[in-house]
């Protein structure tokens, strides 16, 4: 059977061109983070697996433990199990003195940039999703692509907030979370050059996120005033 003209046509696909630019996002308001603790993840898994548990009184809450568990630890987190609150504070202070590093999910920054452009009517998220990615500066697509190091001149502050949880009937509860002040993150933006977006547009989208949405907990997008930032380019 003879081949059709379309089957004989040679399709040329040019090599992809990837542009890279180092940027710094600089916090204009404090950054509030809340990572899932191992305890919370374990309880969620047990509930989904419908594991039977003996009914017992609720555990006494440890605000300081909730505070340190809410951080995204990049350096190893001390083993706080079995410690008193005073011992936990000493162990945490020692970790900070030894250069403990904390991070923030990079994907949240990308999602924030897409959301900001979508709500501003500038671009569809489906177009932006595969156009660029963000890494920790010095990382690769395989390494340094989950958490960006939060650079700050002081340890995260201990913060207590009252929140409302639940569905139709909301119940008041307390949350203990770290608050990073005077923070920044060094990132690398990679753009696949297809002629749809320019690097300038992507950087502007991230900057738009900083002003419209913010990042982290209780950000502007969630009726708060945290996680506001601006972008500075590094060359």
N, C-alpha and C positions, 0 to 999 in steps of 0.2 A: 504494500500500500504506500503510495507516494506521500511524502510529508507535505503539509500545507506550508504556505509562506510564513505563517506565524511561528511554526515549529522550527523553521530554518533561520529565523531572525536571531541575531546575536545581541543579547542584552548586556550592555556595559554598565557595571557598577563601580563608580570611582572609589578610591580609598577614603575612609572616613577621616575627617579632620577634627581633632579635639583641641579646643582652646582651654587654657588653664589660667586662673588668676587667684592670687592670694588676697584674702580680705580679712578684716577684723571687724567683728560686731562688738560695739561698745555699749554697755548698759547705761540707759538714762534714768531708769527707775530700778529698784531692787528686783532680783530674780528669785522667785519662790518655786521650789521643786518638791516633788513627792513621788519617789520611786516606790514600786510595790515591794513590801517586805516579804521575806521568805515565809513568815507566819501567815500573812494574808494570802499568798499564793497557795500554800498548803491547805488552808481552810477552804479556799475556792475549789481546789481539786477534790477534796473530800466531799464537798457538797455535790459536785457534779458526778462523782462516782457513787453517790448515795451510801457512803460508808456509815455504818451505825456507830453512834457515839453515845456513851452514857451521858445523860443530862446532868449538868453540874452548874454551879454558880459561875457567872462570868469572871474571867481572870482579872485581877487587879491591874489596871493600866500603869505602864511605866512611861511617862511623858518623854523622858530623856532618851529612852531606848527607841521610842517611835521617831523621835527627831533624827537620831543617827541612822536608823534604818531607812528613813525617807531620802537619804542621799544616794546618788549614783557614785559608788566608790570605784575609782580607777586603780588606785593602789590597794593592796589587800586590806580588808576591813578587820579590825581586831575582833577576837572572839569574845563577845560580851555575855555569852551564856553563863549563868550562875553568878554573875557579878552584882554587887549592890549598886545603887545609883551613884554613890560616891566613887566606887571603883571604876564604873563606866566613864565617869567624867575624867578621871585621871588617865585612863587608857586612851580616851579620845584626845585629850590635850597632848599626850605623848605622841600619838600618831600625827597630829598636826605639826608638832615641833619637829618631827622627823620627815616632814615634807609630804604629808598625805595629799592626794589629788582627787578632786571630785569632778564629775562630768555632767553633761546634758545630752539627751538624745538628738543626734544630728537630723534624723528624719523629721523631727518636729519643726525644725527651721525650714526645711524644704516644703513641708505641708503648709506651714504658715504663709510662705511666699505664694504658693499656688492659691490658697484660700483668699489672700488679700487681692490678688489679681482677678480672681473670679467675682468676688463681691464688688470690686470696682468696675466690673464689666470690661476688663481689658483683655482677658484671655481665658480659654477653657482649660480646666485642670487636665483634661485628657491630652491636650496638645503639649502642656508643659511637663507632664509626668516623666516622659522618656527623653526630654531634651537636655536635662542637666542633672548632675548629682553633686553632692557636697561631702567633703572629707575633712577630718582633722588635718591641719596643715602638717605636711610631712608624711601623712599616711597614704595608703593606696586604696583602690577599690575593694581590696580584700582585708586590709588592716587599717585601723583608725577610721572606720566608717560608721561606727555605732555611737560612740560618745565623743563629744568635744570637751576638751579640758576647760574648766571654768577657772580663769585666772583672776585672782583677787588679792588684795593686800591684807585681808583680815579673814579669820575663820567665819563660817556661816553663822549668823545669829539664830538663836532659839526663838521660834515664833509660835504663839498659841492663837488659834482662830476658832470662832464659833461658826459652824456650818450647818446647813439643813440637808438632811439625807432622806431617802425614801421616795415613794411614788406620789400618789395623790395626797396622802397624809404625811407631811414631812416632819421629821423629828430633829430637834437640835442636838448637835454633837460637837465635840472638840477635836481639833486636828493640831498636831504638833509637827512642824516642818522647818527645814532650814531656809534661811533668807540670805542670799548672797548680795552684798553691796559693793559698789565700785567694781563691777565685773566686766570681763571681756572674753572673747573666744577668737582664736586664730584658726581660720578655715581656708580650704582651697576649693574653689568652684571650678568644675569641669563642664564644658559645653560642647555637645555634639553639633558641629556646624552643618546644618541642613539648609541654611538660608531663611529659616523661619524666625529664629530669635538671635539677637546679638548678645555678646557678653554684657554689654552695657545694660540691655533690657533685663537680663537675669539679675544683675546686681541691683538694679532699680526695684525689681520685684521683691528681693530680700529686704531692701530698705523700706519698701512699702509695708511689708509685714511688721517691721519694727515700729512703725508709726500707727498702723491701723489695727493690727491684731495683738502684737506682743507674743511672748512665748512663756511657757511654764504655767504654774497654777495662778488662778485669780488674775489672769491677764486681762487686757482691755477687751478682748473678744468675749470674755466671760464676766463682763461688768466690773472688772477690777482695774487696778492701775499698775500692775506689776509687769515685768518683762518687756518694757519699752526699750528700744535700742536704735542705734543708727549704724550705718556701714561706713567703714573707712577702707579704701583700697591700699594695697601695699606695693604698688609699682605698675 
